[in-house]
Amino acid sequence: MTKTKTKTITSSKSTTSAKKNSNKRTKDPNAPKRYRTAYILFSVEKRDEIK
């Protein structure tokens, strides 16, 4: 048996719509970068005691 090559055709509309959706949402500059883990909460609490 010989292998046959198949081409997949993608429409340009699907790629442009994906780009548009990603650009709609803008980042809030005042938003926190990450949530605080238990270790960070603990260290913030203990930092005041150490100082």
Beta strands, then each sheet from edge to edge (+ up, - down):
end
